[in-house]
């Protein structure tokens, strides 16, 4: 993988300040709101999440309120959003926050990783966005953006590739506005550097992007081909 720092922070943050979407978790932000939004955004697009997020935080405005609720109340508030394990894990995480941390979210990635349902990406995202930690949150958007920026042709499904991409991204995170930098990468991947037909003509990082320079943006990132699923035909008995 070719290396080198690309100097992304200044143009990316300038673009983010102009173009970022007005999302409810970005208004009067709090660590709790960041945690809820990150759980909801797992495998679900922003447009779907927005009304659920607004209703959920109105019903459970902080970790203590969520921890005090029953599982049935939490899953009812989540109803329709799908992937209900996320709701149960978020509920368990809120209880852990109350029991272990007095109701305040822990500030470090390591402590956040100890909460139920919080993996490496969510821990990095919350630590960065909520507490300004200089870390890089590598999700699907981040992997696609960094793979294109550095012209990476190794499969992003490989752990070694993802770790290398995370290291590249981390090298670009500024000491100030680390959370905005991570949100800007996510925003760029969601709105400009999209999986299909990336809008390179309006991308603030186009001049720094190796995939764009070589005309390979639409072909990256590379993924490992999935093996075909073998289907077993079973005879059915009609009644």
C-alpha positions in Angstrom: 0.0 0.0 0.0 1.5 3.3 -1.0 1.9 5.7 1.9 2.4 9.4 2.5 0.3 12.0 4.2 -2.2 13.7 1.9 -3.0 16.9 3.9 -6.8 16.2 4.1 -7.8 18.2 7.2 -8.0 21.7 5.9 -9.9 21.2 2.7 -12.1 18.5 4.2 -13.1 20.6 7.2 -13.7 23.7 5.1 -16.1 21.6 2.9 -17.8 20.1 6.0 -18.4 23.5 7.4 -20.2 24.5 4.2 -22.0 21.4 3.3 -22.8 19.3 6.4 -26.3 18.1 6.7 -28.5 19.4 9.6 -29.0 16.2 11.6 -30.7 16.1 15.0 -27.7 14.5 16.8 -25.6 17.4 15.7 -27.9 19.9 17.3 -27.1 20.5 21.0 -24.9 17.4 20.9 -24.1 15.2 23.9 -22.1 12.0 24.3 -25.4 10.1 24.9 -27.0 11.4 21.7 -23.8 10.4 19.8 -24.0 6.9 21.2 -27.7 6.5 20.3 -27.1 7.8 16.8 -24.2 5.5 16.2 -26.2 2.5 17.3 -29.1 3.5 15.1 -26.9 4.2 12.1 -25.4 0.7 12.0 -26.7 -0.9 8.8 -29.4 1.8 8.4 -29.4 5.0 6.3 -29.6 8.5 7.8 -33.0 9.4 6.3 -34.6 6.4 8.0 -32.9 7.0 11.3 -33.8 10.7 11.8 -37.4 10.3 12.9 -36.6 7.3 15.1 -33.8 9.1 16.8 -35.9 12.1 17.5 -38.7 10.0 19.1 -36.2 7.8 21.0 -34.3 10.6 22.7 -37.6 12.4 23.5 -38.7 9.2 25.3 -35.3 8.4 26.8 -33.4 11.7 27.1 -30.3 10.4 28.8 -28.6 7.2 29.8 -30.3 7.1 33.2 -33.8 7.3 31.6 -32.9 4.5 29.1 -31.4 2.3 31.9 -34.5 2.7 34.0 -36.8 1.5 31.1 -37.8 -2.1 30.6 -36.5 -4.0 27.6 -40.1 -4.1 26.2 -40.3 -0.3 26.4 -37.0 0.1 24.6 -37.8 -2.3 21.8 -41.2 -0.7 21.4 -39.6 2.7 20.9 -37.2 1.0 18.4 -40.1 -0.8 16.6 -39.8 -0.6 12.8 -36.1 0.3 12.7 -35.1 -3.4 12.6 -32.0 -5.2 13.8 -33.4 -5.3 17.4 -30.2 -6.7 18.9 -28.9 -3.1 18.6 -31.8 -1.8 20.8 -31.1 -4.5 23.4 -27.3 -3.8 23.4 -27.9 -0.1 23.6 -30.2 -0.7 26.6 -27.5 -2.9 28.2 -24.9 -0.2 27.5 -27.0 2.4 29.2 -27.3 0.3 32.3 -23.6 -0.3 32.3 -23.0 3.5 32.0 -25.2 4.0 35.0 -23.8 1.2 37.1 -20.1 1.6 36.3 -19.8 5.3 35.4 -22.5 7.1 37.4 -24.5 7.8 34.3 -21.8 9.6 32.3 -20.3 7.9 29.3 -16.7 7.0 29.6 -14.3 9.1 27.6 -11.7 6.7 26.3 -12.0 4.2 23.5 -10.8 1.4 25.8 -13.6 2.1 28.3 -16.2 2.5 25.6 -15.2 -0.8 24.1 -16.2 -2.5 27.4 -19.9 -1.4 26.9 -22.2 -4.0 25.5 -22.6 -3.7 21.7 -19.8 -1.2 21.3 -17.2 -2.3 18.8 -14.0 -0.6 17.5 -15.8 1.7 15.1 -18.5 2.9 17.6 -15.9 3.4 20.4 -13.7 5.5 18.1 -16.6 7.5 16.8 -18.0 8.3 20.2 -14.5 9.0 21.7 -13.8 11.4 18.8 -17.1 13.1 18.2 -18.2 13.4 21.9 -14.8 13.9 23.6 -12.4 15.1 20.9 -10.1 12.1 21.0 -7.6 12.0 18.2 -8.6 8.7 16.7 -10.0 7.5 13.3 -13.4 5.8 13.1 -13.3 3.4 10.2 -16.7 2.3 9.0 -17.9 1.4 5.5 -17.8 5.0 4.4 -14.4 5.6 5.9 -12.9 2.5 4.3 -14.2 3.5 0.9 -13.0 7.0 1.1 -9.5 6.1 2.4 -9.1 3.3 -0.1 -9.8 5.7 -3.0 -7.7 8.5 -1.6 -4.6 6.2 -1.4 -5.5 4.1 -4.4 -5.6 0.9 -2.4 -6.2 -2.2 -4.6 -6.1 -4.7 -1.7 -9.5 -6.1 -0.6 -10.9 -4.0 2.2 -12.5 -7.1 3.6 -9.1 -8.2 4.8 -8.3 -7.2 8.4 -4.8 -6.2 7.4 -6.1 -3.8 4.8 -8.6 -2.2 7.1 -5.9 -1.8 9.8 -3.7 -0.1 7.2 -6.5 2.2 6.1 -7.2 3.1 9.7 -3.6 4.0 10.2 -3.6 6.2 7.1 -6.8 7.9 8.2 -5.4 8.4 11.8 -2.4 10.1 10.3 -4.6 12.8 8.8 -6.8 13.5 11.9 -5.9 17.0 13.3 -5.3 17.5 17.0 -8.2 20.1 17.0 -11.6 19.2 15.6 -10.9 15.4 15.5 -14.7 14.7 15.9 -15.6 17.0 13.0 -12.9 15.4 10.9 -14.4 11.9 11.5 -17.9 13.2 10.8 -16.6 14.9 7.6 -15.2 11.6 6.3 -18.5 9.9 7.0 -20.4 12.8 5.3 -18.1 12.7 2.3 -18.7 9.0 1.9 -22.4 9.3 2.3 -22.9 12.2 -0.1 -20.0 12.6 -2.5 -17.7 9.6 -2.4 -20.6 7.1 -2.8 -20.3 3.4 -3.7 -21.5 3.9 -7.2 -21.0 6.9 -9.5 -18.8 9.0 -7.0 -19.1 12.7 -7.6 -15.5 13.4 -8.1 -16.2 16.7 -9.9 -17.5 18.3 -6.7 -15.2 16.4 -4.2 -13.1 18.7 -2.0 -10.3 16.1 -2.0 -10.3 15.3 -5.7 -6.8 16.8 -6.2 -5.4 14.7 -3.4 -7.1 11.5 -4.5 -5.0 8.8 -6.2 -8.0 6.9 -7.5 -9.3 10.0 -9.2 -5.9 10.8 -10.7 -5.8 7.3 -12.3 -9.5 7.1 -13.3 -10.0 4.2 -10.9 -12.5 5.8 -8.4 -15.5 3.9 -9.6 -13.6 0.6 -9.5 -12.5 1.0 -5.9 -12.6 -0.2 -3.2 -11.9 -3.8 -4.0 -13.8 -6.5 -2.1 -13.3 -10.2 -1.9 -15.7 -12.0 -4.2 -18.3 -13.9 -2.2 -18.5 -17.6 -2.7 -21.8 -18.7 -4.4 -24.3 -20.1 -2.0 -25.1 -23.7 -2.7 -28.8 -24.4 -2.6 -30.1 -27.9 -1.7 -33.3 -28.8 -3.4 -35.7 -30.6 -1.2 -38.8 -32.3 -2.4 -41.9 -31.0 -0.8 -45.0 -33.1 0.0 -48.2 -31.4 -0.8 -51.1 -32.0 1.5 
